[in-house]
Amino acid sequence: KTGIESQRRFCKCFGCLSHSRFNRRSRQLLQLIYQIRQKMNQKVDLSGQFLIIDSFPVPVCQPVRNYRVRIFRGSANIGYKAAKKIYYYGFKVHAIV
């Protein structure tokens, strides 16, 4: 549910595109995204023996307020934490240690 809602919100920024047209154009960008990822991986020091990659949510409010909260409107999204089977409103942090 989250991906569709946030994708539609992002799609509305391009008012002249329909949702299906937006999806087709975004799929055409996959090769560019792959190249950007490769360049970013070259900048990360991968010489260590162990790397730990993790992500975790940073909720900014209680789940009961997910749909009516105003703080960070436009930049935070509703996400899903599968481990606890709950939705949250906030950000997701991705870290390499």
C-alpha positions in Angstrom: 0.0 0.0 0.0 2.8 2.4 0.9 4.6 2.2 -2.5 1.4 2.9 -4.4 0.4 5.9 -2.3 3.8 7.5 -2.3 4.3 6.7 -6.0 1.0 8.4 -6.8 2.0 11.4 -4.7 5.2 11.6 -6.6 3.4 11.1 -9.9 1.2 14.1 -9.1 4.3 16.3 -9.4 4.2 15.6 -13.1 0.6 16.6 -13.6 0.7 16.0 -17.4 1.5 12.3 -17.1 -1.0 9.6 -16.3 -0.1 7.0 -13.7 0.5 4.2 -16.2 2.6 6.5 -18.4 4.6 7.5 -15.4 5.2 3.8 -14.5 6.4 3.1 -18.1 8.9 6.0 -18.1 10.2 5.1 -14.6 10.9 1.6 -15.8 13.0 3.0 -18.7 15.2 4.7 -16.1 16.3 1.4 -14.5 19.5 1.2 -16.6 20.4 4.8 -15.4 19.7 3.9 -11.8 22.0 0.8 -12.2 24.8 3.0 -13.4 24.3 5.5 -10.6 24.4 2.6 -8.1 27.7 1.3 -9.6 29.3 4.8 -9.3 28.2 5.1 -5.7 29.5 1.6 -4.9 32.9 2.7 -6.3 33.0 5.5 -3.7 32.3 3.2 -0.8 35.3 1.5 0.8 34.6 -2.2 0.5 38.1 -3.3 1.5 37.1 -4.3 5.1 36.5 -8.0 6.0 32.9 -7.5 7.0 30.2 -5.1 6.0 26.8 -4.9 7.6 24.0 -3.4 5.7 20.8 -2.6 7.6 17.8 -0.4 7.4 15.4 0.7 10.0 12.4 3.0 10.3 12.4 6.4 12.0 8.8 7.1 12.9 7.8 10.7 13.6 4.4 10.0 15.2 2.3 7.2 16.7 0.7 4.8 14.1 -2.9 6.1 15.0 -1.9 9.5 13.5 -0.3 8.2 10.3 -3.0 9.6 7.9 -3.6 13.0 9.6 -0.1 14.1 10.7 1.2 17.4 9.2 4.8 17.3 10.3 7.2 16.5 7.4 4.2 16.4 5.0 5.6 16.0 1.5 9.0 14.5 2.6 8.0 11.6 5.0 6.0 8.6 3.9 3.9 5.8 5.4 6.1 2.7 5.5 5.6 -0.9 6.6 7.8 -2.6 9.2 7.4 -6.3 8.4 9.1 -7.5 11.6 6.4 -5.9 13.8 3.7 -6.0 11.1 2.9 -2.3 11.6 2.7 0.8 9.4 4.6 3.9 10.4 4.8 7.5 9.2 8.4 8.7 8.9 11.6 7.9 7.2 13.7 4.8 6.5 17.4 4.9 7.2 19.8 2.7 5.3 23.3 2.2 6.8 26.5 0.4 5.9 28.8 -0.4 8.9 
